[in-house]
Amino acid sequence: MLLFFAILIGLAVAISVVGLVLERGGAQARMLEGRLRGGNRTATVDRRDAKRDLRYSVIPWVDRLLRRFNVGESLEVLLYQAGMSMRVGMLVTFIAAAAMTGYLFGVIAFHRLIPGLIFMALFGPIPYFYALFRKSQRMKTIRETFPDALDLLVSGLRAGLSFSAAMQIVSEESPEPLRSEFAITVEEQALGLDMRDALTNLSKRVDLIDLKFFVTAVLLQRETGGNLAEVLSNSATLIRDRFRVLGDIKTFTAQGKMSAVILVMLPVAVGLFTYLITPDYFKPMIENEGGRAALWVAGIMQLTGCFVIFKIVNIKV
């Protein structure tokens, strides 16, 4: 059994190492392509064979598997929105390695199959949740700087600039990562893409409701007419008001969130304290089958209660 576990751990480590090596090679190829694209424009470079690498993984069978289950595109968008320069196959490799680690930990620690499966389900999504966390942080940064970008865009429009010229100013003066997103939109327009398609792509790349409102307002103004500068100025004011309301909501719900944390951590802290002070008193809960089942039920109920509390205090504005 120990040999079997050692083989599984070795396979998980080997898969992770191979995935990292292949991903590094893919990143170097993309870096070289970027240098070719950003090189001297006067130089004559034949790039007729240069194509965009659309593979989800450098491993062919993994790429085919991701395309067959139609999960590669959504994960690719998630990684882009999170600002993580890795392929989808690398993320899937990390998920598989984390799941295998959780399974081995559960089986070795509890000598049962069910705990191994539970820990596999708990550890496996950790890389995916990390990508979601990175995405939320990046979207938060964009959301905080977006009103200032709208003010800059409005100033350009009121100064007599065209919308494309005002977008160019925003793409040069705004902080990252908002600057990069607007720069991509400006570049797409310069390459001949229609304004509607360029703005639609922007709304797809940035998962932000305020930016979707901005895109909708611009497209409606182009079709029906009106004072675009005034509309965008009102949008910036509305977004700042939403920030103020969100700040008030965080203040009012802080007590509920803290209560959830305390209710979850208190039984764990008391259990660890009891085990360290009087091990013989707490041993039946670990050694007895009924005690272990009670601990699992209590843990699941604690997590469920924490989830319900956070759902209650998570107010959308």
DOVEXTI-750454 format. One line per 3 residues: their letters; for each residue x negated, y negated, z of C-alpha. Coordinates in steps of 0.25 Angstrom, whole numbers. Example, Ala and Ser with C-alpha at 12.3 -4.5 7.8 and 13.67 -1.06 7.14 Angstrom:
// DOVEXTI-750454
AS> -49,18,31; -55,4,29
END
This chain:
// DOVEXTI-750454
MLL> 0,0,0; -11,-10,3; -18,-6,-10
FFA> -5,-9,-17; -4,-23,-10; -18,-26,-13
ILI> -16,-23,-28; -4,-32,-28; -11,-43,-22
GLA> -23,-41,-32; -13,-42,-43; -6,-55,-38
VAI> -20,-61,-36; -25,-57,-50; -12,-62,-57
SVV> -14,-75,-50; -28,-76,-54; -26,-72,-68
GLV> -14,-82,-69; -23,-93,-64; -34,-90,-74
LER> -24,-90,-85; -17,-103,-81; -31,-110,-79
GGA> -34,-106,-94; -21,-111,-98; -23,-124,-91
QAR> -37,-126,-97; -31,-124,-111; -20,-134,-108
MLE> -31,-144,-103; -38,-142,-116; -26,-145,-124
GRL> -23,-157,-116; -37,-162,-118; -35,-160,-133
RGG> -22,-167,-133; -28,-179,-125; -41,-180,-133
NRT> -45,-190,-143; -33,-193,-152; -42,-197,-163
ATV> -49,-183,-164; -44,-173,-174; -40,-161,-166
DRR> -33,-149,-173; -23,-144,-163; -13,-138,-173
DAK> -15,-125,-165; -13,-131,-151; 1,-128,-146
RDL> 7,-130,-132; 5,-118,-123; 20,-114,-120
RYS> 16,-102,-112; 21,-100,-98; 10,-91,-95
VIP> -4,-87,-101; 0,-73,-99; 8,-68,-111
WVD> 18,-59,-103; 20,-69,-92; 24,-79,-103
RLL> 33,-70,-110; 40,-66,-96; 42,-80,-92
RRF> 48,-83,-106; 57,-71,-105; 63,-75,-92
NVG> 64,-90,-96; 58,-95,-83; 45,-101,-89
ESL> 51,-114,-94; 57,-118,-81; 44,-114,-73
EVL> 36,-122,-83; 45,-134,-81; 43,-132,-66
LYQ> 28,-132,-67; 28,-144,-76; 37,-152,-66
AGM> 28,-148,-54; 16,-153,-61; 9,-139,-61
SMR> 0,-136,-72; 2,-121,-73; 10,-111,-82
VGM> 22,-104,-78; 15,-91,-78; 6,-96,-67
LVT> 18,-100,-58; 24,-86,-60; 11,-80,-57
FIA> 10,-88,-44; 24,-84,-41; 21,-69,-43
AAA> 8,-70,-34; 16,-77,-23; 27,-66,-24
MTG> 17,-55,-23; 10,-62,-11; 23,-63,-4
YLF> 27,-48,-7; 13,-43,-2; 14,-52,11
GVI> 28,-47,14; 25,-32,12; 11,-33,19
AFH> 17,-41,31; 30,-33,33; 27,-20,26
RLI> 41,-21,20; 46,-23,5; 57,-33,9
PGL> 48,-43,16; 38,-42,4; 49,-45,-6
IFM> 54,-57,3; 40,-63,4; 39,-61,-11
ALF> 52,-69,-13; 46,-80,-4; 32,-81,-9
GPI> 35,-79,-24; 42,-93,-26; 32,-101,-19
PYF> 24,-105,-32; 38,-109,-38; 42,-117,-26
YAL> 28,-124,-26; 31,-128,-41; 44,-133,-37
FRK> 38,-141,-25; 27,-147,-35; 39,-151,-44
SQR> 47,-157,-33; 34,-165,-29; 32,-170,-43
MKT> 46,-173,-46; 46,-181,-33; 34,-189,-38
IRE> 41,-192,-51; 54,-196,-44; 47,-206,-35
TFP> 40,-213,-46; 51,-213,-56; 58,-225,-51
DAL> 45,-233,-53; 44,-228,-67; 58,-232,-70
DLL> 55,-246,-65; 42,-246,-74; 51,-241,-86
VSG> 61,-252,-83; 51,-263,-83; 45,-259,-96
LRA> 59,-259,-102; 62,-273,-97; 49,-278,-102
GLS> 54,-274,-116; 47,-261,-118; 53,-249,-125
FSA> 57,-237,-117; 45,-229,-123; 35,-240,-119
AMQ> 41,-241,-105; 40,-226,-104; 25,-227,-108
IVS> 23,-237,-97; 29,-227,-87; 21,-216,-92
EES> 8,-224,-90; 12,-231,-77; 20,-221,-68
PEP> 13,-212,-58; 11,-197,-61; 19,-188,-63
LRS> 29,-197,-69; 19,-204,-78; 16,-190,-85
EFA> 31,-187,-87; 33,-201,-94; 20,-199,-102
ITV> 25,-186,-108; 38,-193,-112; 31,-204,-118
EEQ> 22,-195,-125; 33,-187,-131; 40,-199,-136
ALG> 27,-203,-143; 26,-190,-149; 40,-192,-156
LDM> 49,-185,-146; 63,-192,-145; 65,-200,-132
RDA> 77,-192,-128; 69,-179,-129; 57,-185,-122
LTN> 65,-190,-110; 72,-177,-109; 59,-170,-108
LSK> 55,-179,-97; 68,-176,-89; 65,-161,-91
RVD> 50,-163,-86; 54,-171,-74; 65,-164,-65
LID> 70,-177,-59; 84,-182,-59; 80,-197,-59
LKF> 72,-195,-72; 84,-188,-79; 92,-200,-76
FVT> 82,-208,-82; 81,-200,-95; 96,-200,-96
AVL> 97,-215,-94; 87,-217,-105; 93,-208,-115
LQR> 107,-214,-112; 102,-228,-114; 95,-224,-127
ETG> 109,-219,-132; 118,-229,-126; 110,-241,-124
GNL> 109,-250,-112; 98,-257,-103; 89,-245,-100
AEV> 80,-254,-91; 92,-256,-82; 96,-242,-81
LSN> 82,-237,-78; 81,-248,-67; 94,-243,-61
SAT> 89,-229,-61; 76,-233,-54; 84,-240,-43
LIR> 93,-227,-42; 82,-218,-41; 76,-226,-29
DRF> 89,-226,-22; 89,-211,-23; 76,-211,-17
RVL> 81,-219,-5; 93,-210,-4; 84,-198,-4
GDI> 75,-204,7; 87,-206,16; 92,-192,13
KTF> 78,-186,17; 79,-194,30; 92,-189,34
TAQ> 89,-174,30; 76,-174,37; 82,-169,50
GKM> 89,-157,42; 76,-153,35; 68,-153,48
SAV> 79,-145,55; 77,-135,44; 62,-134,46
ILV> 63,-133,61; 74,-122,60; 66,-114,51
MLP> 52,-115,58; 57,-114,72; 61,-99,72
VAV> 48,-96,65; 40,-104,75; 47,-98,87
GLF> 45,-84,81; 30,-86,79; 29,-92,93
TYL> 36,-80,99; 27,-70,91; 14,-77,95
ITP> 18,-79,110; 25,-65,113; 22,-56,101
DYF> 29,-44,108; 42,-52,109; 42,-55,94
KPM> 37,-42,89; 50,-34,88; 55,-45,78
IEN> 43,-41,69; 42,-26,71; 57,-23,72
EGG> 64,-21,59; 76,-29,64; 67,-40,69
RAA> 61,-42,56; 74,-42,49; 79,-52,59
LWV> 67,-61,56; 70,-60,41; 84,-64,43
AGI> 81,-75,52; 70,-80,42; 80,-80,30
MQL> 91,-87,38; 81,-98,42; 77,-100,28
TGC> 91,-100,23; 95,-111,34; 83,-119,30
FVI> 87,-119,15; 102,-123,19; 97,-135,27
FKI> 88,-140,16; 99,-138,6; 108,-147,15
VNI> 98,-158,17; 94,-158,2; 103,-169,-3
KV> 102,-172,-17; 103,-187,-22
END
